[in-house]
Amino acid sequence: MSFGGQTPTIIVLKEGTDSSQGKGQIISNINACLAVQATIRSTLGPYGGDLLLVDANGRQTITNDGATVMKLLDIVHPAARILTDIARSQDAEVGDGTTSVVVLAGEILKEVKDHVEQGVSSQTIMKALRRASAMAVNKVREIAVNTSEGNQRETLVKLAGTAMSSKLIKRNTGFFTKMVVDAVLSLDQDDLNEKLIGVKKIPGGSLTDSLFVNGVAFKKTFSYAGFEQQPKSFKNPKIVCLNVELELKSEKDNAEVRVEQVSEYQAIVDAEWQIIYNKMEALYKTGAKVVLSKLPIGDLATQYFADRDIFCAGRVASDDLDRVIQATGGSIQSTCSDIHPEHLGTCGIFEERQIGGERFNFFEDCPQAKTCTLVLRGGAEQFIAEVERSLHDAIMIVKRAIKNNTIVAGGGACEMEVSAYLHRYADKDVPHKQQAIIKSFAKALEVIPRQLCDNAGFDATDILNKLRVEHRKGNTWAGVDFDNEGVRDNLEAFVWEPALVKINAIQAATEASCLILSVDETIKNEESQAPQAPQRGLPPGAAQRALRGRGRGMPRR
């Protein structure tokens, strides 16, 4: 076929599809990431500010937690969303350092942006970044201090205190560090499942009214008439946990009964009553003084147990009941018959207490407690929610510190030491292009102490110059001194962080940077994102009604 000497236009993508590629696309992606970094960098460190975020429904969140901020920002740029993913992975892996990892990733991209503009291949940049990252991680492992020989509890308290120093609760660090360390040490040390630490939030009171319960506490569930007559306190009670509904109900489903006389109908009604009485009597014979169930416990059962001095609670949340099992022993029963003593749990004290405007059930002094509960008090709900996020970070740090015994100094000390090491290494036998990129990576690490100084209102340039001098002298742990606006040995000042936080942050930031640099083409189909217009035809629901009516609803033609 002849086209008259002209090459035909080949259309591969749909009309309206936007495609951009090349160096300009990489720089555009870098700029998007820098915009995200600029939003979050002011929250870094002990003097970082908080962000007030309002969603589409008007729900307010006050936080400086990096993972929470990134999740609520609702970023739409595809490249910038990678930063959300690394913040989430840092939060899941180590619990802290979420802001640091985003700031570091943004700074690495900012430093290599000049190389991209000058035409250096993305593959060359990525190769050098990965090399620098591997060397940085090895250096962190080399300088990290092993704490397995010292007092473990004291070390954990210091680490939790550092994690809380940048949070809203930093003025009550001493109060909460003890609570966090007690909570983590109460768990099974082989498993360390932080989900077994229950957190209950009760508005009102002050922060220092918060409680650590070495056992389980949960809010009083819905109750029927007769509940007031039940005892609310026991010592060493037996506890039975059920997944059984204790409510009088007529059998309606899957049942057909034919009667010929009124007396036969009465026998059926009596049998239904007898079924629930048999269940309650079986529970009473176990000797249990506390009956808990995931399913409802009705008014008949409530009054039956009240007459026999037994406490009962229905509709208990699944996670609360699981934690009761972990604390008291026993197991959840799906039937009321054949319950043996080994199926029952026990605790030292069971009590229902008033906290603020709520009633709470407490199970304390549990012999097998592998769980605990933190009851948080405070003013506004947003404030208590931020306290919970702060404690989560500290709990994760303590958990990781138990499994990994190595620590480094915070306050920018670790980053400055690694940066100085990379600068020294790059000046040696490194190819020219890679040398410049490794130096860019080393300079990017300095963003952490620089941003800490900026957020604290210090002269960042002056302090960074002093830090460079100290690290050249061999003072490995020289970092920012927030008390005297200078530099100090942060290891001696007990500004400690798990080495895992730094290692994970460097690796995640490098991989995110390499991923963004490797994307040199973006294809967007705007039409696929647009909502589809409603089709003309029958009014809404007419087709469904017609189908249900087997065509009777359709007009004749």
N, C-alpha and C positions, 0 to 999 in steps of 0.2 A: 504493500500500500504506500502511495506517495503522499507526502504532506507539503509538497511544493518547496522543498528545501528547508522548511521550518521544523524545529524540534517541538513536538506537542507538549503542552503543559500537563504534568502528571500531578494529580491531586490525591494525596494519601490521607490527609486528615479532614474531618468534617469542617464545613464552613462555620466560622465563629470560634474555631479553636485557636488559642493564643500560644505561640511557641517562641521562646527566647533562649539563646545559647551563647557560648563563648565566654571570653574574659569578663564582659559586662555583666553576664548572669552571675558569675561567681562573686563579683564585687557587690552586686545587688543583694545576694544572700548574706554576705558578710555584714553589710550595712543594716539589714533587718535584725541580725543577731546583736549588733552593737546597740540598736534601739532598745532591745529587751534588756541588755546588760545595764544600760543607763537607768532603766526603771528600777532595777533591783539592787544596784550597787550601794545605794544610800542606806540599806538596812543591815550592812555587814558590821559585825563587831559589837563590843559592849556599849558603844555610844551610837550605834546605828538607829535610825528612826523606824517608826512603824508605818505601815501603809493601811489606809482605810479603803476597803474595796466594797463596792455596792453592785450586786448582780441585777439582772433584769426584773426580778421580783421585789427589789428594794431591800433584800436581806443584806445586812452589813457584817463585814468581817474585819477586825483589827488584828493585824499580825505582822511579824517580821520574819516568819519562817519561810525560807526560800521555796520549799516544795509546795506549801499552801499558796503562796503568792503566784507561782508559775501555773498552778492548777486553775486558780480563779481568774487569771488574766485573760483566758479564752483566746489565745493567740491563733490567728488564722493563717499567717504566713507559713508555708510548708517547711521552709528551712529553719525558721526560728522555733518551730515546734519541737525540733530536735533538742533544744535546750530544756524544754519542759520534760522531755523523756529522761535526760541525764539527771535532772534534779530529783525526779521520782525514783530513779534507780539508786541514787546516792542515799535518799531517805530510807528506801527499803533495805539497802545493804548495811549501812552503818548508822543511819538515823540523824547524823549531824553533818555540817559542811555543805548543805544544799545551796546556800547563797554563794559560798566560796567557789563551788564547781562551775556555776553559771558565770560568775565574774571572771574566773580564770579562762574558761573557754572563749568568752568574748574578747579577752585581752590577747590571747594567742592569735585569734583571727585578725584583730586590729594590728598586731605586730607584723603578721605575714602579708597583710593587704598590700604594702608597698612592693613586695616581691612579685605578687600577682600582677600588679599594674606595670611592673617593669618587664613582664613577659616570661618570668621564670615558670617552668612547667609545674603544674599541680602535683604531678607524681614525684618530682624532685623535692618539693616542699613537704609532702606527706612522708616521704622516706626519712627526711631529716627530723621531722617532728616525732616520728615514732622512735627514732634512735635517741633523741634527747629525752623522751618520756621514759624509755627503758633505763637510761643512765640515771635519771632523777629518782626513779623508784628504787633502784639499787642503792643509791646514796642515802635515801631515807631509811632503808633497812639497815644500812651500815652504821648510821649514827644513832639509831633508835636505842633507847635505854630499856633493859629488861627489868621488870618489877617483881618477878616471881619470888625473889628472896625476901622482900620487905613485907611490911604489914599490908595485907591485901585490902582490908576495909579502909584504911587511911588513903591508900592510892585511889580507890574507887570514889571516895568522897571528893578528892581533889579533881578527878576527871569530871564528875557530875557538876561540880562547882564551875569549872571552866565552860561546860556546855550551857549552863544557865546564865553565865555572865552577860550574854548578849540578849537575854530574854526580858520580858516584862516583869518577871519575878526576881530580878537580880538582887533587890534589896532584902529579900527573904531567902537568899541562897542557903544559909546555914540551916534553916528550918526544913527546906525541901530536899537538900542533899541527903540528910539522914533518912527521910521518908523514902526517897528513890532507892538508896542503897539497901535499906531494909526490905523493900519490895522485891528487888531482884534476887537478893540472897535467900528470900523465903521460897523461891521457885525450886523446882527440881534442877540441880546443878548440871546434870547430864543433858537435859533438854533445853532449859532456859526459854520456855515458850512465853513471850511477853503478853500474849493474848489472855493468859490466865491472871493477869493483873487487871482487876476490874476498876473502872473509874466511874464514880457517881458524882454528878454536879448538882449542887443545891444553892441557888441564889440566896444571898443574904449573909450577914456576918462578915468577918474579916478573913483575910488569907490565912492567918495563923489559927483560925478555928478549924482548918482542914484536919482530917484524921487519917491515920494509918491503921487499918484493921487487919490483924494477922489471922485472916479467915475470910468470911464472906459477909457482905452487907448488900441488901437490895431493898428497893422501895416497896412498901406495903401494897399488896395487890388488891383488886376489887373484892369486897366481902359482902356476904348476905347477913340478914337479921340473925342474931344469935352469936355473932362473932365477938360482941362486947363481953359475953360471959366466959369466953375462953381465957385461960391463963396466958400471960404474955412473957413469962420468964421461967426458965428451967435451968437446973444444974445437971450436967452429964445426962442429957436426954438421949433416947434412941430416936433416930431420924429415918423416915422412910420416904423415898423419892419415887414418884409414879409418873407414868404416861397413860393415865386412866381417867375417864370422865366419871365423877361421882355425882350424878344428877339424875333425878327421877324423870324418865322420858318414856312415853308410850312408843312401842315398836311400830313405826310407820312404813319403813322401807323394807322391801323383800319379805313381807309378811302377809299372810292371808289366813283369817280365822273364820270358821263357819260355826255358828252356835244355834242351838234349837231351843234352849231354855235360858232364862235370866240367870239362873244359878251358875251355868257354864261361863257366862260373861264375867260374873263376879270372880270366878276362879282364875280367869285370865288376868284381871286387874290385880288380884292378890299375888299372882305369880310375879308380875312386874315389880310390885313392892318388895316381894321376898328377894328378888335378885339384888336390888341395891342394898337391902339390909344384910344380906349374906356378905357382900363386899365390905361393908363398914365393920361388921362383926369380925371378919377375918383380919382387918387392919388393927382393930382393938386388941385382938388376941396376940398380935406380934409384940405388944408391950411398947410400941412406939409412942412417944409423946409429941412428936412434930411430924405432921403429914404434909408433904409438898407435892404438887402435881402441875404438869405443863397444861393440862386441860382443866375446865371449870370444876369447882367443887360447889354444889348447889346448897340451897337453904336447908334442906332436910339433913344433909351430911354435916353442915356447919353446926346445926343444933344438936345432932347426935354426938358429935365430938365434944361440944361444949359441956354437955351433961356428964361426960366422962373425963373432964379436965385434960383434953387433948387440943393442941393448937393445929390449925390447918390453914393452908393458903393454896388457892388455885390460880391458874393462868400465870404461873411463874415463867419468866422468859427462859428460853432454852440455854442461853449462855450462862445465866445465873445458876440454873439447876446443875449444869455441867461443873461449874466451879464449886457448888456445894458438895457434889460427889468427890471432887478432887481434894477438898478440905476435910470432909468428915468420913470418907470411906464409903463402903456400900456400893450399890449400883441402882440404876433406874429400872423399875419394874413395870412391865406392860400388863400385868394381871395382879389381882389382889389375893389369889390363892397361892399356896406353896411358897410363902415368903419366909425364909429361914433367917436366923440371927446374923449370918455372914452377909446377908443382903442389906442390913441396916447400917447406918452411919452413926457417929456420935460426936459431940463436941463438949468442951468444958462448960461453956455458958451459952444459952440461947436467950435472946432478949429483944423485945420490940421497944425502940426508943424514938423520942421526938427529936428531930434535927431541923431547926428552922421551922418552916411551915409543913414539913413532911414527916410521916412515920416510916421508920426503917427497921427491917428485921436483921439482927446481928447474930452471926455464928462465930464465936471466938474461942480461943484456947483449943484449937483443933489438933488432935494428936498426929494426924498425917498431913497437916496443911502443906500443900504444894501450890497454894494460890493465896492471894491477898487482895484487899480492896483499898483504894484511895478515895476518900470522901472529900471533895473539893468544895470550899466555900468562897464567897466573894461577892462583889457588888453586881455589876451588869453581867448578863449572860455572855456577851461577847468577850468580856474580860476572863470569865471562867473558862471559856472555850480556848482562849489563847494560853491560859495556864496549863490546860490539858495538853496542848501541842508542845509546850515547853517541857513538860514532864516526860512526854513520849520521847523527845530527842535525848534527854538525859538518861532515860531508861535504856534506850538502844545503845548509847555510848558505854554505859556500865556493863551491859550484856556483852558487847564486843570486847571490852577490856578484860573480862573474865576469861574469855576464850583465847584472846591474843594478849600476851603479857608485855608487849612492847609499847612504849610511849615516846612522844617527842614534845618539845616545848612549843607553845602557841605564841600568839602575838606577833606573827610574821617571822619568828626566828628560824623555823624549819625552811620556809620558802627562801629566805635570804641566804642560808647556808647552801642550799641546793643551787641557787642562782649563781653564787660565787664559784662553786665547783664547776658548773657548766661553762662559765666564762673562761676559767683556767684551762679546761679541757679543749674548748673550741680554738684557743690560741695555739694549740699544738698541731699534731698531724691530722688535720681535717681538711678535705677538699674545699675550695673557695666558696662555692654556693652553699654547701651544707654548713660551713662555718658561720656564714651570715645568718642562716635560719636557726641554728642552735643558739646563737647569741640572742636572736629575737625571742626564742622560747625562754631563755634565761631572764631576759628583761621582762617578759610577760609575768613571770613568777613574782616580780616585785610589786605587782598590782595589789596583792593582799596587804602587806604592811602600808603601802601608800594609801589605800582606801581606808584602812583602819585609822590612820592619822587624819585624813580628810574628814571622816565622820566624827572624830573626836574634837575637831577644830584646831589640831596641831599644825605646825609647819612641816608638811610632809617632805619637802626637798631637804631641809636641814636634818631631819631625823634619819632619812634614808642614807644621806651621806655619812652620818655617824655610824649607821649599821654596816655600811660597806667597809668602813675602816676597821670596825671591830671584827668582822668576819675575816678580813685579810690577816688580822693579827692571830687568828685561830680561835676566837671566842665563838664556838659553835652555836651556843644557845642565846646569843644576843638578840633581843627582840624589843618591841615597843613597850615603854613604861608608861602606862596610862595614869599612874598616880602622880608622877612628877614631870610629865611631859618630856621624856628623854628616852634613853635606852638602858636596859638592864639584862641580867641573866634570868630569863624567864623559867628555866628549869628550877633554879633556886627559889624563884618567886611562886612556885607551885602553879604556874599556868601550863597545865598539862593537857595533852590530847592523845588519844590512841593513834599509833602510827598508821593503822588501817584507814583512818579518815583521810590522811594526806595521800596515801598510796592510791586509794580509790578515786579521790578527786583528780589527781594528776592523770590517771589512766582514762577516766571518763571524759575529762575535758579534752584530752588529746584525741581520743577516738571520735568525739563529736566534731571537733575541728576538721579532722581528716575527712569525715563523712560529708561535711558541708563543702569542703574544697574539691571533693571528687565529683560533685554535681555541676556539670557545665551546661545542662539543658533542662528547661522546665516546660512541660506541655500542659496547658490548662484548657479544659473544655467547659466554657462558661454555661453552655446550654444544659449540660448534665447536672449543674448545680442549681439551675433555676427551677422554681416550683412549676409543675405541669399545670396548664390551664384546664379547667373543668370541661369535660366533653359535653357537647350538646346532645339532646335526646330526652329521655324520660326524666321526670323530676326525681330528686334523691329518694332512694328507697323503693321506687316503683318496680324496678327489675327484681329486687328481692321478694317483694310482695307477690309479684307475678309467678315467680318460681315456687313460692310456698303454696300458692293457690293452684298449682299445676296448670297455669295458662288461663285460669278463670278471670284473672285481673287484667288480661290484655284485651284491648278493644278489637272488635271484629272489623275486618276490612273487606 
